[in-house]
Amino acid sequence: MEKKVRVRFAPSPTGPLHIGGARTALFNYLYAKQGGGVFVLRFEDTDKERSESVFEESIVNGLKWLGLNWDEDYYQSKRSDIYQKYLDKLVLQGLTYEQDGGIYFKLPTEPRAIIVDDIIRGQVEFNSKDFDDVVLIKKDGTPTFHFANVVDDIDMNITHVIRGEDHLSNTPKHILLYEALGASVPQFAHIPLILNPDRTKMSKRTGDVSLDGYIRAGYLPEAIINFLAQLGWSLPAGGANGGEFFTMAELIEKFSLERVQKAGAVFDLKHLNHLNQHYLMQKGLDEYTKLAEPFIAHLSGDEPLVQSALKLIQERAQTLSEIPSLIEYFFKSPEYDATLLVFKKSSPEQTAKGLDTGLKVLSAIDDSAWNQIKLQSILDETLSVEGLNPGDLFWPIRVALSGQMGSPSPVELLEALGKTESISRIKIAIKKLASSS
């Protein structure tokens, strides 16, 4: 009878949850759920000096935000009796000795090959002669990572150890400990490191790689989940939505450790932004507004204007934190240089004519007819009647209203801002252009 899959994510609360850890948690979660198994959260918190509750909170909140809910949780700091029980087994076998206040595990005196049978990397061979004896208990009486890690995996019946490839070199020592304790060795899967674009190892010290940072920047959990899944896992052909956008249920169904690559996975921020923009665009306006609220609290409380502004820029924002800069001009008159009013194929004279003519025809439109269809019709007619090019009329009106080269269309802005505010901004642009010539 096949054992029920039991995996663990074992973070150390000495720092916030970072992208690499989140991906490890995700791979463990997907593998467990695929087989109806158990996902264990185990805090390796024996480092009393560096472990902090604020980091534990970051890890817990980050996993919940991602939707990676665990089935069991443990704290190494509360398991001293268990470590002592397993230590006694090694002592009785004469496999330990004390030195400099610590307790060590004796490696075999005769060199022997140790084979790590890895799901991702195949068989990787080491030799015991290349390793020193293993510290089990530190001077302060706490178990080391190596000892606590192996004891916990045995005691918690972990069947698969899925972790970063930086732990591969530790695995031979762990295998010797499993054998000495009379325990079966779990299956190993060492996932590739995450690399910076220059292919250097991404670490907590290189850039903002904490999950908290991405949450604060306005990324969505579904975007992060899809991004992390694609960091080292090759997608099956013909996936949903082109094999790029998956629900959690689809990832659980399709995930396979056999399809995880050996080579490092490059962190591509452009791809993450692309995924996030996609999921932002899928939101209904009410949900999008709710998501944006924490980022735009400092802007006007004019709810209709807020909704109009958000609707116009929804397809443009890659992250929620970009929204304020994209809609700020809706709430205050924009600052810009007069030269921006002149389109590259126009001239100051034609631009002045376009603005003057635009002001005249827009002023004549009744408030009740101030809508995109009517506005577009009037401005198109004005181009023909006055012999203007679009760059002489539409471009300077867009800049007058937004202060930006790239923004929603002039008629969208005119409708959202309303007649009074639009006319006011066009008058400002006319004065600005005149004073610059």
N, C-alpha and C positions, 0 to 999 in steps of 0.2 A: 504493500500500500504506500502510495507516494505521500511524503510529508507535506503538510500544509505550509505554504510559503509564509515565512516570517522575515521581514527586513527591518532595518533600523536606520534612522537618521540620527547621528550622534554629534551635535554641535557642542562647542565649548563656549560658555557665556562670558568670554573675555573680550568680545567685540560684537557689533551688530550683525545681523544676518546679512551676508553679502551674496552677490550674484552666483558665485561658484557654489556656495552652500545651498542656495535655493534650487539650483539645478540638480544637485545631488539628492536633495529631498524629493524633487519632482520625479526623478528617475526611479527612486525607491518606491514612491507612492504609486506610480503607474504600474510598476512590475507587481507590486502586492495586489492592487485592485484588479488587475487583469486575471489573476488566478483565484480571486476570492480570498486573498491572504490577509495578513496583519501588518500594519504599518506602525512601527514603534518609534516614539520620540524619546531619546535618551540624552540627558544633559550630562556631559563630561565636565563636571564642575569641581574637580578635586584641587584645582589651582586656587587656593583660598585667597591669595593676594590679588589676582587679576580677575577673578570671577565677580560679576556685578549683576544685581537684580535688574538694572536698567537694560542690560544686554539680553538677559533672559526674556524680558518683556518684548524686546525688539524681535527676537526669534519667534516667540509665540504669536505675536501680532502679525508678523510677516507671513508665517505659514497659514494662519487663518485668512488673511487677506487674499492669499493665492488660492485658497480653497483646498489646501492640503491638510485635511483633518486627520489626526492620528487616532489610533485605537487604544494604545497604552502609552503611559509615560513613566519615566524613571529618572532618578537623580543619583549619580555615583556617590555624592557626599553622604547619602543615607544608606549606603550598602557596605559599610565597613565590616560587619560580621560575615558577610558573604565572601569578601575578599580574604578574610582571615581563614575561613574554612578551606578555601582552595589553596591558600598558601601552606596550610598544615599538610595537605596532601603531598606537595612538592618536598617539604621538609622531611616527611617520613620516608620518602624515596631517596633521600640523600642528594637531591638535585639543587640544593641551595647552599649559599654561604654568606656570611656577613663580612662587610668591608666598609670602613669609613662611615659607619653608622647606617649604611643601606643594606638591603638584602638582594642578592644576585641569583640569577638562574644560570646553572652551568650548561653551556652548550656541549654537544658531543665531543669527546676527546679525539675520536677518529673522524677525520673529515668525511662528510657524506653529501651526496647531491640532494637538494630539496627542490621538488617540482611544484610550481604554482600552476594549477590548472585553471586558467582564467577564461571566462566565457567570451570576453572581448579580444584578448591577446593570445589565446591559445596556451600552449605549455611554455612556461618561462622557467628556465633552470638556474638555480643558485647553488653555491657550495657553502657549507657551514663554516669552513675555514676562513671565510671572508668576513665573518661577524664576530664581534666581541660578546662576552657574556651579557645577559640582559638584566638591567636593574628592574626589580619587581616592586620594592618598597623604598621610598626616599627617606632621607634622614629625619624628616618630620613625621614619618609614620604613614604617609599617604601613598596609595598605590600609583605606580607610573601609568602612563597611557597604555603601554604595551600589555601590562598585566591586567588592568581593569577592563581594557577593551576585550581581551580574550575571555576573561571570566564572565563578563556580562553576556557576550555572544553565546557562550555555553549555557549559562543559567537561564537566558531568555529564549533558548531554542531557536536562535537565528539560523535560518537555512541559507540565506544569500547575503553576502557582504558586498554592497555596491557603493564604491567610494572613489575618490580621485586617484589618478595614477601616481601621484606623489607618495601614496601609501604602499605602492607595489613593493618597494625595497624593504618595508617592514614585515611583509607577509611571510617570508621564510621563518623569521623568528617566532611569529605567531603560530605558524604550523607546528613548530617544535613544542610550543607550549600546549597546543591542543593535544598533541600526541602524549606528552608527559602527563597530562591530566585525564587521559583515557577518554577523550571526547572525539566525536566525529568532526571532521574539518568541513566547514560550510563551503558553498560554492562562492568563488570570488569573481567580481566584475569590476575592473579598474577603468573608470571612464576618463576620457582625455582632458587635459588641462584646458582652461579657457585662456586664449592668448589676446594680447593687445593687437591692434592693426599692424604694428611693426613686428609681430610674431614673438615678442617677449612675453614672459609669463605674466598674466594679470594677477595682481595680488591686492590685498587690502591697502597697500602703500602706494599703488599706482592708480591715481584718479579716484573718482567717486564711484565705487563699486558696491556700496551698501544698498540693499533693497529699499531701505528708508529713503535714500536719496532719489530713487526713481519714483517712489510714491509721491514724495513732495514735489517732484517735477511734473506730476500730472500724467503718469502712465497708468494704463488700465491693467487689472490683473489678467484678463484674457490675452492681452498683447504680450505681457511678460511671460505667461505660461507658454504661448506658442513660440516665442523667441527662444526661451530656454530649452524647449523640446528640440528645437532645430540646431542647438549648439552641440554638435557631435553625433546626433542621430540622423541617419539618412532616411528620408521619407519614402514609403512605398510608392510605386508609380500609380498614377490615377487617383490620388487622394482627393478628398472633398475640396471644392473651391480651388482647384489647381494644386492641391497638396501644400497649401501655405497657411490656411486658416482652419483650425480644428477646435471643436468643442472638447471639453475634458473627457466626455464619454467616448468620443472618437479617438482621442489619444490613448485612452486606456485600452480600447479595442485593438489599435494598430501598433502600439509600442512593442519593441523587441530589442533585447540586449544584443542579440546577434547582429543587429543593424547599426549598432553604435560603432563609430570609426575609432581607429587607434590614434590617428594623428590629432594634434591640437586643434581646437575649434576657435576660429577667429571671431572676436566680438565685433560685430558690424552694427554700429549705432544707426546708420542709415536704414538698415533693414528693420531694426526695432521701431524706428520712427514711422516707417511705412506700415508696419503692422498696427501700431497704435492709431495712426490716422485712419486706417480702415475701420477699426472698431469704434472710434469716435464718430465716424460718418454713419455708422449703423444705428446710432442711438436716436430715439425719438426726441423731439425738441424739449419736451418736459424733463426727460431724464438727463439730456445734455445740459440743460440749464441748472439742474440740481447738482450735477458733477462740477459745473463751472463755478458755482456760488462761492466756495471757499477762496477761489483765486481772484474774484472780481468784487469782493465785499466792499472795497474802497471806492467803487464807481457808483454812479447815480442809482437811486432807488426807483427810478422810472421803469417799472416792470415791462410795459409794452415796448419801450425803446430797448431795454435789455434783451428781450426776446427777439425783436427785429434784428438787432446787431448780431446776436448769436446765430440766428438762422442764416444770415448772410455769410458768416465766416466759418461755419461748421466744417465745410469741405477743405478749408485752408489750414486749420490748426492741426499740427502733428502731436502736440501735447496740450494738456489743460493749462499749463503754466504760460504758454504762448498767447493765450486768449486775451489777457489785458492789453498787450501791445497791439493786438489786431483790432480791438474795439474801442480803445481809449478815445479816439477822435470823435466817436459818437457822442461823448459826454462833455467834451470841451473843444473849443476851436483849435485846430491843429497849427503847429508851428512848422514853417517850411521856407525854403529860399525861393525867391521870385523866379529864378531861372528854371525851377522845376515845372513851372506852369507852361513853359514853351516846349512843345513836342519837337523831337529831333528833326522832323520833316516840315515843321512850321516855322514861323518867325514871330518876333514880338508884336509886330503890327497885325498879323493875321490872328494871333492869340488874343490881342486886345479886342479885335473886331468880334471874335467868337464869344468872348465873355460878355461884351456889351450887348450883343444880339441875344445871347442866351438869357441874360438878365431880363431883357425886355419881354421875350416870349414867355418865359417862366412866370414873370410877375403877372401876366395877363390870364394865367390859368386859374380858374376858380378852385377854392379849397376842396370842394366836393369832387372835383375831377382830378385831384392830385394822386394819381396812381400810375404804376409802371407803364401800362398800355398807352394811356393818354400822353404821358411824358415822352415815351419813345417816339410816338407818332409826331408830336409837335417838333421835337428836336430833329428827327429825320427830315421833316418838311423844311425846317430852317436851313439845313445843309443845302438842299436843292435851291431854295429861293435866294439865299445869300451867296451861293457859289463857294461854300466853305468845304474843306476836307474834314473828315472825322477828327483828325489830330488838332484842328483849329478850334473845335467846339467841345467834343466829348472829353478829350484829354485835359484841358484846363479846368473844366467843370469837376472832373474826378479829383484832380489835385486840390482844387479850392475846397472841396467837401471833406477830403480825407487827409490831405497833406502827404500822400504816398503815391509812389509810382505804380504799385500793385495793390489793388483793392477790389471790392465788388464793383459792378458796373455803375456808371453815373446815374442811371435811372433807378437802380436799386437803392443807391445812397440817397437820392432825392426823396424817394418815397419814405424811407426809414426816418430820415431827419425831419421831414415835414417841410411845408412851404416857408414858414417864417425863418427857421434856422438856415435852410438852404440859401434863400435869398441873401441873408445876412453874410454868409460865408463867401458867396460870389462877389458881393460888394467889396469885402475885404481884399479878395484876390485882385480885383480891378485896381484898387488903390495901391496894392503892393507892387503890381506890375508897372503902374504909371510912375511910381517913385523910384523904380530901379532903372528906368530908361534915361 
